[in-house]
């Protein structure tokens, strides 16, 4: 019997599908399963909720279009809270469950990388679709990621901060995890290569709540811009405390803050904060607008990047599972990732993996800013934080 916190999602034909997808009989029979390790509770729970919405829309599409060899695709979502220790335990649970053909997650790179050795030894593909740590896919040939590596993402953030917003003397606040430290190092090198001076770097712990002493040190370093390498909960909390110490410099943040929850938690304090992302619903590309239309019809709201990442991850997994066949073993699924090409993708249009790096080929970036309590396309005009 499955754990009571496990979420099972099966989908039949959807009336809201794009006509081009409705070309095969709806899937039926015994499901083909994938596992998901990610946060459903805890401070990163919003990411798990965003994932589920993307997963379920993708299953509507996959299963209405014949599923995996005529069988429906379904998933088991286990709550890790994005904690490395829990992710390890769930990895062992998934590798022992012979129904599971592929695993998606975890959310954070530290949680995923803690579990990677278990997936690699057992020969179960771990598709870390939000894992941007440059070393994540070095864990072995069963470890794959469509996420843009921080080796590529942080130079794009440096472009935003230095070239677009004009930061010359930068303060960097970073989440003091392996992901955060690695991202900081890449950003600092990229910012300096673009002619900026890094005035100060300050790390903080994942459970930290009071940032005033850190922000005083940042203020006293006299930067002309602040960069946050954060997730949405900590990023919003930092933004809400910036004014208390007299910091009014413009802020740019890593794409991991791009979530409606960042605005909900930060309120007026996050207005004017910039970030960049590989997906935004106002992009005019046909793939994006079709996805946005169907997401709105199903959920009554607009999607964000993490909805799109999750949707695409299921599409990639389904492509590999179809190539391997509904009765293919886990090794056949791994082998399929070396062979599938031009996978339909909301983010990339047509997605292709680099067989050596086991990451997606191509980097995309859209600059955004929080404006009047909403995410909007960036205008390149840095805003100062208003006084209390």
JOWO-V153933 format. One record per residue. N is the residue number from 1. RES is the residue in one small letter. OMEGA is omega in whole degrees, -180 to 180 (NA if undefined). Layout:
n = {N N}
res = {RES RES}
omega = {OMEGA OMEGA}
//
This chain:
n = {1 2 3 4 5 6 7 8 9 10 11 12 13 14 15 16 17 18 19 20 21 22 23 24 25 26 27 28 29 30 31 32 33 34 35 36 37 38 39 40 41 42 43 44 45 46 47 48 49 50 51 52 53 54 55 56 57 58 59 60 61 62 63 64 65 66 67 68 69 70 71 72 73 74 75 76 77 78 79 80 81 82 83 84 85 86 87 88 89 90 91 92 93 94 95 96 97 98 99 100 101 102 103 104 105 106 107 108 109 110 111 112 113 114 115 116 117 118 119 120 121 122 123 124 125 126 127 128 129 130 131 132 133 134 135 136 137 138 139 140 141 142 143 144 145 146 147 148 149 150 151 152 153 154 155 156 157 158 159 160 161 162 163 164 165 166 167 168 169 170 171 172 173 174 175 176 177 178 179 180 181 182 183 184 185 186 187 188 189 190 191 192 193 194 195 196 197 198 199 200 201 202 203 204 205 206 207 208 209 210 211 212 213 214 215 216 217 218 219 220 221 222 223 224 225 226 227 228 229 230 231 232 233 234 235 236 237 238 239 240 241 242 243 244 245 246 247 248 249 250 251 252 253 254 255 256 257 258 259 260 261 262 263 264 265 266 267 268 269 270 271 272 273 274 275 276 277 278 279 280 281 282 283 284 285 286 287 288 289 290 291 292 293 294 295 296 297 298 299 300 301 302 303 304 305 306 307 308 309 310 311 312 313 314 315 316 317 318 319 320 321 322 323 324 325 326 327 328 329 330 331 332 333 334 335 336 337 338 339 340 341 342 343 344 345 346 347 348 349 350 351 352 353 354 355 356 357 358 359 360 361 362 363 364 365 366 367 368 369 370 371 372 373 374 375 376 377 378 379 380 381 382 383 384 385 386 387 388}
res = {x x x x x x x x x x x x x x x x x x x x x x x x x x x x x x x x x x x x x x x x x x x x x x x x x x x x x x x x x x x x x x x x x x x x x x x x x x x x x x x x x x x x x x x x x x x x x x x x x x x x x x x x x x x x x x x x x x x x x x x x x x x x x x x x x x x x x x x x x x x x x x x x x x x x x x x x x x x x x x x x x x x x x x x x x x x x x x x x x x x x x x x x x x x x x x x x x x x x x x x x x x x x x x x x x x x x x x x x x x x x x x x x x x x x x x x x x x x x x x x x x x x x x x x x x x x x x x x x x x x x x x x x x x x x x x x x x x x x x x x x x x x x x x x x x x x x x x x x x x x x x x x x x x x x x x x x x x x x x x x x x x x x x x x x x x x x x x x x x x x x x x x x x x x x x x x x x x x x x x x x x x x x x x x x x x x x x x x x x x x x x x x x x x x x}
omega = {-177 178 -175 177 180 178 177 179 172 179 174 -178 180 -180 -174 -176 171 -176 -177 -177 -173 -175 -179 179 177 -180 179 176 -178 -177 164 -168 163 180 177 172 -178 -175 171 174 -179 -171 179 -174 -179 178 178 177 178 177 -174 178 178 178 -172 175 178 179 173 -176 -177 -174 175 -179 173 178 180 -178 180 179 -178 172 -178 -179 173 -179 179 -176 177 -169 -176 178 -177 -179 178 178 177 179 179 176 179 178 -179 -178 178 179 -171 176 -172 -177 -179 179 177 178 7 -179 -177 178 178 179 -179 -177 175 -177 -174 -179 179 178 -179 -180 -177 -179 177 -178 172 180 -177 -167 170 -175 -173 178 -177 -177 -173 -175 176 -179 177 -173 172 -176 -175 178 169 -179 175 -180 175 175 175 -175 -177 171 176 175 176 175 -180 -175 -172 -175 -176 -175 173 177 177 -179 -164 168 -178 170 -174 174 -172 171 178 177 -177 -180 178 179 177 -177 -180 -180 -178 179 -178 180 180 178 179 173 179 172 177 -173 -176 169 -178 176 176 -175 -178 -177 -178 -179 -177 -175 -171 -179 177 -178 174 178 177 179 -175 176 174 176 171 175 -179 177 177 171 -164 164 -174 -176 -178 178 179 -180 176 -179 -178 -179 -176 -176 -175 -179 176 176 179 -179 177 -175 168 -176 177 -176 179 176 -175 -179 174 -179 178 179 179 -178 -174 180 -177 -177 -178 175 179 178 -180 169 171 -173 179 178 173 -172 179 176 -175 -178 -176 -179 -179 -176 175 178 -180 -180 -178 177 178 -178 -178 -171 179 178 -179 177 171 -173 -176 169 -179 179 -178 177 -180 -178 177 178 178 180 180 178 179 180 177 179 180 -177 -175 179 180 -180 -176 178 179 177 176 -179 -178 -179 176 -171 -176 -175 174 -180 177 -173 175 -174 -171 -174 169 -172 177 179 167 -172 -179 -178 -176 174 -179 176 176 180 178 179 175 179 -180 175 172 -176 180 176 179 172 179 176 -177 179 178 -179 -178 178 173 178 -176 179 179 NA}
//
